[in-house]
Amino acid sequence: MHFDLTDLRLFVAVSELGSMAEAARLHHISVSALHERMKILESRAGVPLLVRTARGSKPTRAGLMVAGHARAVLLQAERLDGAVEAWKQRESGLIKLRANSNAITSFLPDVLASFLARHPDVIVDLEEDTSDEIATAVRSGEADIGIAAENAQLDGIETIPILSDRLVFIAPAGHPLAQRSAVTFTDLLDESFITLDTRSAISAHLKKHAHRLGRELTIRIRVRSFGSVCRMVAAGAGVSIVPASVIPAETLEKGAKVIAISDDWSQRDLVICLPRDRPVSNLVRRLADAVSSPQDNRLAAWRAGQARPHPNSPSARA
């Protein structure tokens, strides 16, 4: 038997108030319309539910039973509304994401495009930062999730490995260091660099290490992408330090040389950073799963050419 929730709500109001007029006023409906709905409800029930008198309306014995069940149904309906609203809140919202240059210029755009297509009510506020600053933002709550280098200061942060990568020195064919198998950062301080703009995380990272040695890097030109950096190096315009994962095959085909950097900080394994001291929302967990999923990391490795899944990542275990 079908019962309309609005009819049940109106019937409970009449039963509790003892008056059609008061119930109609409470629910912003005319008395005649309320009276008609009560007649339809009684017709569906097949028994009289209200005794109507000059002094008001009161439920019959059957009406008392129906009113009790109606209250339970209405309570369950409210709980259902609340559950649906809570689910909608989990499925939508703002995610504050911090990531370093490597992630932003390699695999992250593809992963975010897929994630946002699956979650049309989600907004991702993405900011580029150095790995240490990313860790600080995650700890302080300024970021919900981060993607940083594993060798950053990650105390008190939950980490999920993604990709193994490292910073390398790239030079045009014929460069004096092109035949070396490895160099130190100190070996490179007199070079003229092609690099990203001053706002990039990797520029800040290299500047920090140069300052530790009491030096400043000589910047010949700044460009907007690692692809542009690599093309200019291959053309002989200068040298650079970039993540191995962002070097396209065409750069090597044009004769550019990739030389390892022996400094410990050149190893740049990437990890997802999540807070340990506060709950992480289901939505943020789903983004973390998307970034670390085997499918997305295989896509990243394919696009990057030289990146490989971190040995402890889901991709490597798949």
MOJOBEL-V410234 format. One record per residue. N is the residue number from 1. RES is the residue in one small letter. PHI is phi as a letter, one per 40 degrees, with the letter a starting at -180 (999 if undefined). Layout:
# MOJOBEL-V410234
N_RES_PHI / N_RES_PHI
This chain:
# MOJOBEL-V410234
1_m_999 / 2_h_c / 3_f_b / 4_d_c / 5_l_c / 6_t_c / 7_d_c / 8_l_c / 9_r_c / 10_l_c / 11_f_c / 12_v_c / 13_a_c / 14_v_c / 15_s_c / 16_e_c / 17_l_c / 18_g_g / 19_s_a / 20_m_c / 21_a_c / 22_e_c / 23_a_c / 24_a_c / 25_r_c / 26_l_c / 27_h_b / 28_h_f / 29_i_b / 30_s_c / 31_v_c / 32_s_c / 33_a_c / 34_l_c / 35_h_d / 36_e_c / 37_r_c / 38_m_c / 39_k_c / 40_i_c / 41_l_c / 42_e_c / 43_s_c / 44_r_c / 45_a_c / 46_g_g / 47_v_a / 48_p_c / 49_l_b / 50_l_b / 51_v_b / 52_r_c / 53_t_b / 54_a_c / 55_r_c / 56_g_h / 57_s_b / 58_k_b / 59_p_c / 60_t_c / 61_r_c / 62_a_c / 63_g_c / 64_l_c / 65_m_c / 66_v_c / 67_a_c / 68_g_c / 69_h_c / 70_a_c / 71_r_d / 72_a_c / 73_v_c / 74_l_c / 75_l_c / 76_q_c / 77_a_c / 78_e_c / 79_r_c / 80_l_c / 81_d_d / 82_g_c / 83_a_c / 84_v_c / 85_e_c / 86_a_c / 87_w_c / 88_k_c / 89_q_c / 90_r_c / 91_e_c / 92_s_b / 93_g_h / 94_l_b / 95_i_b / 96_k_c / 97_l_b / 98_r_b / 99_a_a / 100_n_c / 101_s_d / 102_n_d / 103_a_c / 104_i_c / 105_t_c / 106_s_b / 107_f_c / 108_l_c / 109_p_d / 110_d_c / 111_v_c / 112_l_c / 113_a_d / 114_s_c / 115_f_c / 116_l_c / 117_a_c / 118_r_c / 119_h_b / 120_p_c / 121_d_c / 122_v_c / 123_i_b / 124_v_b / 125_d_c / 126_l_c / 127_e_b / 128_e_c / 129_d_a / 130_t_c / 131_s_c / 132_d_c / 133_e_c / 134_i_c / 135_a_c / 136_t_c / 137_a_c / 138_v_c / 139_r_c / 140_s_c / 141_g_g / 142_e_c / 143_a_b / 144_d_c / 145_i_a / 146_g_b / 147_i_b / 148_a_a / 149_a_c / 150_e_c / 151_n_c / 152_a_c / 153_q_c / 154_l_b / 155_d_d / 156_g_g / 157_i_b / 158_e_c / 159_t_b / 160_i_b / 161_p_c / 162_i_b / 163_l_b / 164_s_c / 165_d_a / 166_r_a / 167_l_c / 168_v_b / 169_f_c / 170_i_b / 171_a_a / 172_p_c / 173_a_d / 174_g_g / 175_h_c / 176_p_d / 177_l_c / 178_a_c / 179_q_c / 180_r_c / 181_s_c / 182_a_a / 183_v_b / 184_t_b / 185_f_c / 186_t_c / 187_d_c / 188_l_b / 189_l_c / 190_d_c / 191_e_c / 192_s_b / 193_f_c / 194_i_b / 195_t_a / 196_l_c / 197_d_c / 198_t_c / 199_r_c / 200_s_c / 201_a_c / 202_i_c / 203_s_c / 204_a_c / 205_h_c / 206_l_c / 207_k_c / 208_k_c / 209_h_c / 210_a_c / 211_h_c / 212_r_c / 213_l_c / 214_g_g / 215_r_b / 216_e_b / 217_l_c / 218_t_c / 219_i_b / 220_r_c / 221_i_a / 222_r_b / 223_v_b / 224_r_c / 225_s_a / 226_f_c / 227_g_c / 228_s_c / 229_v_d / 230_c_c / 231_r_c / 232_m_c / 233_v_c / 234_a_c / 235_a_c / 236_g_g / 237_a_c / 238_g_i / 239_v_b / 240_s_a / 241_i_b / 242_v_a / 243_p_c / 244_a_d / 245_s_c / 246_v_c / 247_i_c / 248_p_c / 249_a_d / 250_e_c / 251_t_c / 252_l_c / 253_e_c / 254_k_c / 255_g_g / 256_a_c / 257_k_b / 258_v_b / 259_i_b / 260_a_c / 261_i_b / 262_s_c / 263_d_c / 264_d_d / 265_w_c / 266_s_c / 267_q_c / 268_r_b / 269_d_d / 270_l_c / 271_v_b / 272_i_c / 273_c_b / 274_l_b / 275_p_c / 276_r_b / 277_d_c / 278_r_a / 279_p_c / 280_v_b / 281_s_c / 282_n_c / 283_l_c / 284_v_c / 285_r_c / 286_r_c / 287_l_c / 288_a_d / 289_d_c / 290_a_c / 291_v_c / 292_s_c / 293_s_c / 294_p_d / 295_q_c / 296_d_c / 297_n_c / 298_r_c / 299_l_c / 300_a_c / 301_a_c / 302_w_c / 303_r_c / 304_a_c / 305_g_g / 306_q_b / 307_a_c / 308_r_b / 309_p_d / 310_h_d / 311_p_d / 312_n_b / 313_s_c / 314_p_d / 315_s_c / 316_a_c / 317_r_c / 318_a_c
